[in-house]
Structure formats: structure tokens, C-alpha cells
């Protein structure tokens, strides 16, 4: 059985705090995920990117 979903962590692009975790289907999404999310450290909505 092949596992297609991979657990990823999202980090804030400004302060680099790792706030969110989610899953992603690696067979259909080859590029890194970038989402606007609320960062409690910065206190505003910022860009969060997938980390390694």
C-alpha cells in the first residue's frame, strides 16, 4: 500500500514560527504550499509556507 498523503508543517514567512500542520497529496501537488494564515506571534495574517 502506497501512502500518498504526507504530513507537512507551515511556517510564517516573516517570523519563521511553525504554527500549522496539515496533509498534502504529494502525487498531485509537486510545488510547495503557500497559504495566507493568521500568525499569533506576528498578530496578523501573513504568508505561511511549507517547510521541510
C-alpha positions, 0 to 999 in steps of 0.5 A: 500500500502506497501512502500518498498523503504526507504530513507537512508543517507551515511556517510564517514567512516573516517570523519563521514560527511553525504554527500549522500542520496539515496533509498534502497529496504529494502525487498531485501537488509537486510545488510547495504550499503557500497559504495566507494564515493568521500568525499569533506571534506576528498578530496578523495574517501573513504568508505561511509556507511549507517547510521541510 
